[in-house]
């Protein structure tokens, strides 16, 4: 099954991509290319919605690691939402993605981001 990559929403600092299908040796370069082309100099947050990702291989994990490295180099973050049980199991086994970057849904991610921003605001006001 080919991988479909949909831009869910984006603003000047956030890019959200939804993945549908399989992320394997045949499709990993498609995701890598899509991420690299979609990132702007202002992008600080990359969100990958994995709700419809049915399979991930080691090639797919390498693309995710590269995306994390790219975002870290620009002092940004990558978050993963809605992982399917099989993808979450791979993440758990391989430990390729820190659990602090994986969220069950968008609301959970939004709550985390709100708390992080509030803590920064408190530090700046102290």
C-alpha positions as semicolon CSV with decimal commas, in nm:
position;residue;x (nm);y (nm);z (nm)
1;X;0,000;0,000;0,000
2;X;0,149;0,336;-0,094
3;X;0,196;0,606;0,164
4;X;-0,024;0,910;0,139
5;X;0,097;1,226;0,307
6;X;-0,158;1,496;0,381
7;X;-0,086;1,843;0,515
8;X;-0,345;1,866;0,794
9;X;-0,275;2,219;0,901
10;X;0,013;2,453;0,912
11;X;0,097;2,799;1,035
12;X;0,416;2,998;1,036
13;X;0,580;2,781;1,302
14;X;0,394;2,446;1,292
15;X;0,367;2,182;1,022
16;X;0,125;1,892;1,070
17;X;0,138;1,593;0,836
18;X;-0,103;1,298;0,842
19;X;0,034;0,965;0,720
20;X;-0,195;0,708;0,561
21;X;-0,068;0,366;0,457
22;X;0,265;0,197;0,512
23;X;0,596;0,362;0,593
24;X;0,848;0,113;0,458
25;X;1,153;0,087;0,234
26;X;0,949;0,181;-0,072
27;X;0,778;0,485;0,083
28;X;1,031;0,621;0,334
29;X;1,199;0,848;0,079
30;X;0,856;0,995;-0,008
31;X;0,806;1,103;0,352
32;X;1,162;1,231;0,383
33;X;1,123;1,439;0,066
34;X;0,784;1,569;0,178
35;X;0,917;1,677;0,516
36;X;1,222;1,848;0,370
37;X;1,013;2,033;0,108
38;X;0,742;2,135;0,355
39;X;0,965;2,275;0,629
40;X;1,012;2,649;0,617
41;X;1,282;2,847;0,798
42;X;1,019;2,940;1,059
43;X;0,896;2,585;1,128
44;X;0,964;2,503;1,492
45;X;0,715;2,220;1,543
46;X;0,653;1,917;1,324
47;X;0,350;1,706;1,414
48;X;0,306;1,367;1,250
49;X;-0,045;1,223;1,278
50;X;-0,007;0,843;1,265
51;X;-0,376;0,756;1,297
52;X;-0,388;0,582;0,958
53;X;-0,033;0,446;0,950
54;X;-0,074;0,069;0,933
55;X;0,294;-0,034;0,923
56;X;0,639;0,109;0,989
57;X;0,972;-0,051;0,899
58;X;1,329;0,030;0,998
59;X;1,352;0,256;0,691
60;X;1,052;0,448;0,823
61;X;1,212;0,474;1,166
62;X;1,524;0,620;1,003
63;X;1,315;0,891;0,837
64;X;1,156;0,977;1,172
65;X;1,500;0,989;1,335
66;X;1,624;1,219;1,057
67;X;1,321;1,447;1,105
68;X;1,390;1,461;1,479
69;X;1,757;1,543;1,412
70;X;1,661;1,815;1,162
71;X;1,417;1,974;1,404
72;X;1,662;1,950;1,695
73;X;1,927;2,129;1,487
74;X;1,685;2,420;1,443
75;X;1,589;2,404;1,812
76;X;1,248;2,267;1,720
77;X;1,042;1,965;1,820
78;X;0,873;1,666;1,658
79;X;0,557;1,520;1,806
80;X;0,368;1,206;1,707
81;X;-0,008;1,182;1,758
82;X;-0,264;0,903;1,727
83;X;-0,018;0,614;1,686
84;X;-0,189;0,291;1,586
85;X;-0,132;0,000;1,827
86;X;0,111;-0,170;1,589
87;X;0,317;0,147;1,536
88;X;0,318;0,224;1,909
89;X;0,443;-0,132;1,970
90;X;0,735;-0,074;1,731
91;X;0,815;0,255;1,908
92;X;0,807;0,074;2,243
93;X;1,028;-0,213;2,126
94;X;1,286;-0,010;1,935
95;X;1,284;0,292;2,169
96;X;1,336;0,506;1,859
97;X;1,098;0,777;1,974
98;X;1,094;0,912;2,330
99;X;0,757;0,861;2,497
100;X;0,752;1,234;2,574
101;X;0,701;1,294;2,201
102;X;0,411;1,049;2,151
103;X;0,054;1,153;2,229
104;X;-0,267;0,953;2,209
105;X;-0,450;1,239;2,039
106;X;-0,433;1,605;1,947
107;X;-0,602;1,718;2,268
108;X;-0,333;1,547;2,476
109;X;-0,063;1,719;2,270
110;X;-0,238;2,058;2,301
111;X;-0,258;2,019;2,681
112;X;0,114;1,937;2,693
113;X;0,206;2,235;2,475
114;X;-0,014;2,467;2,684
115;X;0,158;2,350;3,003
116;X;0,504;2,393;2,849
117;X;0,426;2,747;2,735
118;X;0,280;2,836;3,074
119;X;0,597;2,719;3,248
120;X;0,810;2,933;3,015
121;X;0,587;3,234;3,084
122;X;0,618;3,175;3,461
123;X;0,998;3,156;3,432
124;X;1,009;3,480;3,232
125;X;0,784;3,660;3,482
126;X;0,987;3,550;3,784
